Amino acid sequence: MTYAGTEVTGAAGVAAGDAPCAKRRVGIVLSQGFSLLGTGIVAEVFQLANEIAQAGRGENIGYQVRLLSLQGGAVTCSAAVQVWTDELEPRLHNAFDALFIATGGAAAEARGASRPAHVADSVTDSAADSTDTARRTSVDDASAVAESMVASTAPTASVFDLPAAQADDRFEAMKSALTLVVRDHGLDAARDIAERLVPGSSQKLMPLLGSVGTTVAEKVRRSAQWLRENCDRPISVADAAQEAAMSERNFLRRFKLEMGSTPSEYLLQARLDMTCRLLAGTELPVDKIARRSGMGNGDHLAKIFRKRWSISPTEFRLRNRRERAARADYAMPAAAEAEARDFAF
């Protein structure tokens, strides 16, 4: 790990035959007077998380951390130590999964007045409009750092404010970084990291992070729901694994255990369910139904129907209508008989 440089990496090596770790790209944006302690804590949290992933005690997810500033080069912390940073490129989209803003002094106070700490923001296209203006301002201006940072992140990236230098900033910094660790590796891993960094800190931090963590089973069920909700569009197992914040290999294994089928089988069944509903409830042509349900085209859909049920989609539609008509014919005499009994009374 090269802390006083531009990159902090870990979990690059894995056991022979294992798939490489999925990487979370994390940036720490520094401005003059930032807290070295808070920044160091964040870097150490992710380094320890990398060690946990490499040892096979958590999800197969690692973190790649880069130190950044608006203009790049040396940035001086509150303790007068200089740290070398890469330049943050505002027009570089999808660059990071999470960004931490480490401001100092008055800049932090001004930033805190306009935006609550430790709140994950969604990035909007409008943020890019203010990028050029932000670049022309001083590197010490926290708002300029924020605008440039927001313009450079992916739409789903999380943004966290790190506290300025103060007595208790190590806990606040740990809380921000451990929020991501909990999502990826669970509360047990976060608790272990907190205790290794600051003994006794987990008792204070875990209650604050408890609502963030989800079990693997919950991740799988949430991803299964996501598959059903998005089955009408082109998606892959890799997309579902990313949605669950799990490595693809572990996701495949845990999904089969929790749901009783592979993600691909589950997705196909969701698409078939939608197809059957459209065949039974609409007059849409088979080819259009296939496209709407994510099945490609009518020929592909017909092959799957014949393989599964030995009938074509059109035959399914006709059979379904005959069965509905038969049920309606059966229900009418029964309803008439019940009405006659009521009238007799």
Secondary structure, DSSP 4 states (H G I P E B T S, - for coil): --TTSSEE-------TTPPPPEEEEEEEEE-TTB-HHHHHHHHHHHHHHHHHHHTTSS-SEEEEEEEEESS-EEEEBTTS-EEEEEEP-TT-TT--SEEEEE--HHHHHHHHHHS-TT------GGGGGGHHHHHTS-TT-HHHHHHHHHHHS-TT-EEEEEPPS-TTHHHHHHHHHHHHHHHHH-HHHHHHHHHHHSTT-HHHHHHHHTTT---HHHHHHHHHHHHHHTTTS---HHHHHHHTTS-HHHHHHHHHHHHSS-HHHHHHHHHHHHHHHHHHH----HHHHHHHTT--SHHHHHHHHHHHHSS-HHHHHHHHHHHHHHHHHHHHHHHHHHHHHHHH-
